[in-house]
Protein backbone atom coordinates (compact mmCIF):
# COMPACT_ATOMS: atom_id res chain seq x y z
CA UNK A 1 0.00 0.00 0.00
CA UNK A 2 1.48 3.35 -0.98
CA UNK A 3 1.14 6.49 1.06
CA UNK A 4 -0.85 9.32 -0.43
CA UNK A 5 1.21 12.40 -1.20
CA UNK A 6 -0.43 15.51 0.18
CA UNK A 7 -0.14 18.81 -1.60
CA UNK A 8 1.29 21.61 0.52
CA UNK A 9 0.20 25.15 -0.18
CA UNK A 10 2.03 28.33 0.74
CA UNK A 11 0.50 30.82 3.14
CA UNK A 12 0.22 33.29 0.26
CA UNK A 13 -1.77 30.78 -1.79
CA UNK A 14 -4.15 30.14 1.11
CA UNK A 15 -4.67 33.85 1.75
CA UNK A 16 -5.30 34.54 -1.94
CA UNK A 17 -7.77 31.66 -2.11
CA UNK A 18 -9.68 33.04 0.87
CA UNK A 19 -9.60 36.55 -0.57
CA UNK A 20 -10.90 35.28 -3.91
CA UNK A 21 -13.65 33.27 -2.18
CA UNK A 22 -14.78 36.35 -0.25
CA UNK A 23 -15.33 38.43 -3.39
CA UNK A 24 -18.92 39.29 -4.29
CA UNK A 25 -20.55 36.96 -6.78
CA UNK A 26 -17.94 34.24 -6.40
CA UNK A 27 -18.82 30.91 -4.86
CA UNK A 28 -16.53 28.59 -2.96
CA UNK A 29 -17.16 25.94 -5.59
CA UNK A 30 -15.90 28.21 -8.37
CA UNK A 31 -12.76 29.15 -6.44
CA UNK A 32 -12.01 25.53 -5.61
CA UNK A 33 -12.41 24.50 -9.23
CA UNK A 34 -10.12 27.36 -10.38
CA UNK A 35 -7.42 26.53 -7.84
CA UNK A 36 -7.74 22.77 -7.79
CA UNK A 37 -8.50 22.41 -4.08
CA UNK A 38 -11.43 20.77 -2.37
CA UNK A 39 -14.23 22.75 -0.78
CA UNK A 40 -13.48 21.00 2.49
CA UNK A 41 -9.89 22.28 2.37
CA UNK A 42 -11.06 25.82 1.68
CA UNK A 43 -13.44 25.62 4.66
CA UNK A 44 -10.58 24.43 6.86
CA UNK A 45 -8.43 27.35 5.79
CA UNK A 46 -11.31 29.75 6.44
CA UNK A 47 -11.91 28.28 9.92
CA UNK A 48 -8.23 28.46 10.73
CA UNK A 49 -8.10 32.08 9.57
CA UNK A 50 -11.12 32.98 11.70
CA UNK A 51 -9.48 31.43 14.77
CA UNK A 52 -5.92 32.67 14.36
CA UNK A 53 -6.26 35.74 12.15
CA UNK A 54 -3.06 36.86 10.41
CA UNK A 55 -1.03 34.20 12.23
CA UNK A 56 -3.16 31.37 10.80
CA UNK A 57 -0.67 30.37 8.12
CA UNK A 58 2.92 30.88 9.26
CA UNK A 59 4.22 29.24 6.08
CA UNK A 60 7.65 30.03 4.73
CA UNK A 61 8.44 33.35 6.28
CA UNK A 62 11.27 35.05 8.15
CA UNK A 63 11.49 32.31 10.76
CA UNK A 64 11.97 29.73 8.01
CA UNK A 65 14.95 31.58 6.54
CA UNK A 66 16.42 32.02 10.02
CA UNK A 67 16.07 28.30 10.64
CA UNK A 68 17.76 27.49 7.33
CA UNK A 69 20.66 29.82 8.19
CA UNK A 70 21.05 28.19 11.61
CA UNK A 71 21.02 24.71 10.09
CA UNK A 72 23.66 25.75 7.57
CA UNK A 73 25.88 27.01 10.40
CA UNK A 74 25.43 23.74 12.30
CA UNK A 75 26.21 21.72 9.18
CA UNK A 76 29.40 23.69 8.56
CA UNK A 77 30.53 23.14 12.15
CA UNK A 78 29.74 19.41 11.95
CA UNK A 79 31.74 19.15 8.71
CA UNK A 80 34.68 20.93 10.34
CA UNK A 81 34.53 18.56 13.32
CA UNK A 82 34.36 15.56 10.98
CA UNK A 83 37.37 16.76 9.02
CA UNK A 84 39.32 17.35 12.24
CA UNK A 85 38.52 13.85 13.48
CA UNK A 86 39.61 12.37 10.15
CA UNK A 87 42.94 14.20 10.39
CA UNK A 88 43.35 13.11 14.01
CA UNK A 89 42.68 9.47 13.08
CA UNK A 90 45.32 9.63 10.34
CA UNK A 91 47.80 11.27 12.74
CA UNK A 92 47.30 8.68 15.49
CA UNK A 93 47.43 5.83 12.96
CA UNK A 94 50.87 7.05 11.86
CA UNK A 95 52.01 7.41 15.50
CA UNK A 96 51.04 3.88 16.43
CA UNK A 97 52.87 2.24 13.53
N, C-alpha and C positions, 0 to 999 in steps of 0.2 A: 504494500500500500504506500503510495507516495504522498508526501505532505503537500498541502495546497500552499502555493506562493501567494502571499497577500501583497497587494499594491499599497505602497506608502505614498502619502500625499504631503506636500510641503504645507507649512502654515499659510503661506501666501495663497496657495491653491484653495485651501479650505475657506479662507476669508473671502476670496473672490467668488467662490461658489455660493456662499451665504449672502453676499452682497447682490449677486445676480438673482438669487431666489427671492430676495426681498423687494425687487423692483415691481412696480405696478404692472399688472397684466401678464406676469410671467408665473407659471405654475412650477411647483417642485418637479413634477414629472418632466416638463420641458427641459429644465436645467439639468436634471439627471441624465436625460437622453443626450443632451449636448456634450456633457462632460464625461459620460461613461461611468457614472457612479450609481449606486442603488439609492432608492428613496430612503431606505432605512439608514444608510450611511449618512445621508444629508441630514436626516432628523437627529442622528447622534451628534453630528457636528453642531447643529443648532442648539441642542440641549446643553452640550458642553460649553458653548459660547455664552448661553444664558447664565449658567452657573459660575463660570470663571471670568467672564468678560474678556478683556484684552489679553489676559494671561492663559487663555484656554488652549492655545496651540503654540507651545514654546518653540517647536521646530528647530531648524538650523539657524541659530542666531549667534549673537556675540559669545554666549557661553560655549557654544559648540566650537568656535574657532579658538577660544582660550583652551579648551580641553585638548584640541588637536595639537596646539603649540606645546602644552605640558607633556603630552605623550611623546612628541618628537624629542623634547629635551631628555625625557627618561630613556628613550631608545638610544640616543646618542651616548648617554652615560653608561648604559648597559653594554653597548658595543665597545666602549673604551675599556671597561672592566674586563670584558671577554678577551680583548686583545692583550691586555696586561697579563692576564692569567695564562694565555698561550705562551707569551714571551717568558714568563716565570717557569712554566713547565719545561720549555726548551732549555733554559739556563740550568735548572736543577737536574735535568737529564744529562747534560754535559758534565756537571760537577760529580755526579755519582759514577760516571764511567771512567 
